[in-house]
Amino acid sequence: MAVIPEKLKQGDEVRVVSPATSLAFIPEDQRQTAEERLTGLGLEVTYSRNGEILDRFDSAPAEARVADLHEAFREPSVKGMLTTLGGYNSNQLLRHLDYDLIRENPKVLCGFSDITALATAIHARTGLVTYSGPHFSTFGMRRGIEYTLEHFERCLTRGEPYEVEAADHWSDDAWYADQEDRDFVPNPGYRIIHEGEAEGKLLGGHLGTLLLLCGTSYMPELGGSILLLECDEETQPYHFDRELQSLAHQPGFEDVKGIILGRFQRASGMDADTLAAIVRCKPELAGIPIVADASFGHTTPQFTFPIGGSGRLETTDGTVRFVIEEH
């Protein structure tokens, strides 16, 4: 049974943790903006003691990162955790985590990209619902963040079901390099690949990172789920094709109920026709609703979704309705 952590409320302490990339990697002005945004939501921001250690991998030793996570779960004053950024190495931590400690102290944990490994493993081993959503550094964005903020609040501070409508714009620019010269593109909304209806557990995140868990005790049962999958600019169409095929080979995939794909970054080279061809060449995907260009992942803005929560997807008569129910 899913364990849903208490919602964040006014005055709650949120700890910034760095399970992958170090906080030292984030410019001071963006840190200040992020802290001010979170304070504006009524949250108190604190920082893990080892968060600014910076080694040759832009990270910290695994034992330091594990200690920070354990401390945040252990301290009663901390009600939630935001990860600094993604990276490449949060899966180093998985066998060193105290899952009993985490299970006994359920709290919000939110991040995306490489954090998919950590958040999914914690859910698989403890039943705790974790969250795929903005990093702490995401809140350092000055413009184009309204949708991200709205859906962060909906998922993490309120308990009622809600519909996830597409953002009215999207962007794939390097906002962190230039906060003023932004490239906002009108968003036509979800794109249907297969019509149908589905209801089930929500799982997913960054596809390549999720696949790192295959064959381990950190991979949750896929059967009965709606998968939300996204990729970054390193994933070209042929990479995505084989990664999706690899996921389709996993036990329980035959009972996956639906798939929601996040918008691909421009540098990936993915286009609508190629994506549809990749999906349609896989008999494992026949008969389940599949939509693309959802507002989450490595383009902005992004909605937050619960890993281990539940939802409903309806793609009929040319329209899409995605509802997050238990979160």
Secondary structure as the mmCIF struct_conf table of DSSP 4:
data_model
#
loop_
_struct_conf.conf_type_id
_struct_conf.id
_struct_conf.beg_label_comp_id
_struct_conf.beg_label_asym_id
_struct_conf.beg_label_seq_id
_struct_conf.end_label_comp_id
_struct_conf.end_label_asym_id
_struct_conf.end_label_seq_id
STRN STRN1 VAL A 3 VAL A 3
HELX_LH_PP_P HELX_LH_PP_P1 ILE A 4 LEU A 8
TURN_TY1_P TURN_TY1_P1 GLN A 10 GLY A 11
STRN STRN2 GLU A 13 VAL A 17
BEND BEND1 PRO A 19 THR A 21
HELX_RH_3T_P HELX_RH_3T_P1 LEU A 23 PHE A 25
BEND BEND2 ILE A 26 ILE A 26
HELX_RH_AL_P HELX_RH_AL_P1 GLU A 28 GLY A 40
TURN_TY1_P TURN_TY1_P2 LEU A 41 GLY A 42
HELX_LH_PP_P HELX_LH_PP_P2 LEU A 43 LEU A 43
STRN STRN3 GLU A 44 TYR A 47
TURN_TY1_P TURN_TY1_P3 ARG A 49 GLU A 52
TURN_TY1_P TURN_TY1_P4 ARG A 56 PHE A 57
BEND BEND3 ASP A 58 SER A 59
HELX_RH_AL_P HELX_RH_AL_P2 ALA A 62 ARG A 74
TURN_TY1_P TURN_TY1_P5 PRO A 76 SER A 77
STRN STRN4 VAL A 78 THR A 83
BEND BEND4 THR A 84 THR A 84
BEND BEND5 TYR A 88 TYR A 88
HELX_RH_3T_P HELX_RH_3T_P2 SER A 90 HIS A 96
BEND BEND6 LEU A 97 LEU A 97
HELX_RH_AL_P HELX_RH_AL_P3 TYR A 99 GLU A 104
BEND BEND7 ASN A 105 ASN A 105
STRN STRN5 VAL A 108 GLY A 111
TURN_TY1_P TURN_TY1_P6 SER A 113 ASP A 114
HELX_RH_AL_P HELX_RH_AL_P4 ILE A 115 THR A 126
STRN STRN6 LEU A 128 LEU A 128
STRN STRN7 THR A 130 SER A 132
TURN_TY1_P TURN_TY1_P7 PHE A 136 PHE A 136
HELX_RH_3T_P HELX_RH_3T_P3 SER A 137 GLY A 140
BEND BEND8 ARG A 143 GLY A 144
HELX_RH_AL_P HELX_RH_AL_P5 GLU A 146 THR A 157
BEND BEND9 GLU A 160 GLU A 160
STRN STRN8 TYR A 162 GLU A 163
HELX_LH_PP_P HELX_LH_PP_P3 GLU A 165 ALA A 167
BEND BEND10 ASP A 168 ASP A 168
STRN STRN9 HIS A 169 TRP A 170
STRN STRN10 SER A 171 SER A 171
BEND BEND11 ASP A 173 ASP A 173
TURN_TY1_P TURN_TY1_P8 TRP A 175 ALA A 177
BEND BEND12 GLN A 179 ASP A 181
STRN STRN11 VAL A 185 PRO A 186
STRN STRN12 ARG A 191 HIS A 194
STRN STRN13 GLY A 196 HIS A 206
HELX_RH_AL_P HELX_RH_AL_P6 LEU A 207 LEU A 210
HELX_RH_3T_P HELX_RH_3T_P4 LEU A 211 LEU A 213
TURN_TY1_P TURN_TY1_P9 CYS A 214 GLY A 215
BEND BEND13 THR A 216 THR A 216
TURN_TY1_P TURN_TY1_P10 SER A 217 TYR A 218
BEND BEND14 MET A 219 MET A 219
HELX_LH_PP_P HELX_LH_PP_P4 PRO A 220 GLU A 221
TURN_TY1_P TURN_TY1_P11 GLY A 223 GLY A 224
STRN STRN14 SER A 225 GLU A 230
TURN_TY1_P TURN_TY1_P12 GLU A 233 GLU A 234
HELX_RH_AL_P HELX_RH_AL_P7 PRO A 237 ALA A 248
TURN_TY1_P TURN_TY1_P13 HIS A 249 HIS A 249
BEND BEND15 GLN A 250 GLN A 250
TURN_TY1_P TURN_TY1_P14 PRO A 251 GLY A 252
HELX_RH_3T_P HELX_RH_3T_P5 PHE A 253 ASP A 255
STRN STRN15 GLY A 258 GLY A 262
HELX_LH_PP_P HELX_LH_PP_P5 ARG A 263 GLN A 265
HELX_RH_3T_P HELX_RH_3T_P6 ARG A 266 SER A 268
TURN_TY1_P TURN_TY1_P15 GLY A 269 GLY A 269
HELX_RH_AL_P HELX_RH_AL_P8 ALA A 272 ARG A 280
TURN_TY1_P TURN_TY1_P16 CYS A 281 CYS A 281
HELX_RH_3T_P HELX_RH_3T_P7 PRO A 283 LEU A 285
TURN_TY1_P TURN_TY1_P17 ALA A 286 GLY A 287
BEND BEND16 ILE A 288 ILE A 288
STRN STRN16 ILE A 290 ALA A 294
BEND BEND17 SER A 295 SER A 295
BEND BEND18 GLY A 297 THR A 299
STRN STRN17 THR A 300 THR A 300
BEND BEND19 PRO A 301 PRO A 301
STRN STRN18 PHE A 305 ILE A 307
TURN_TY1_P TURN_TY1_P18 GLY A 308 GLY A 308
STRN STRN19 SER A 310 THR A 316
TURN_TY1_P TURN_TY1_P19 ASP A 317 GLY A 318
STRN STRN20 THR A 319 ILE A 324
#
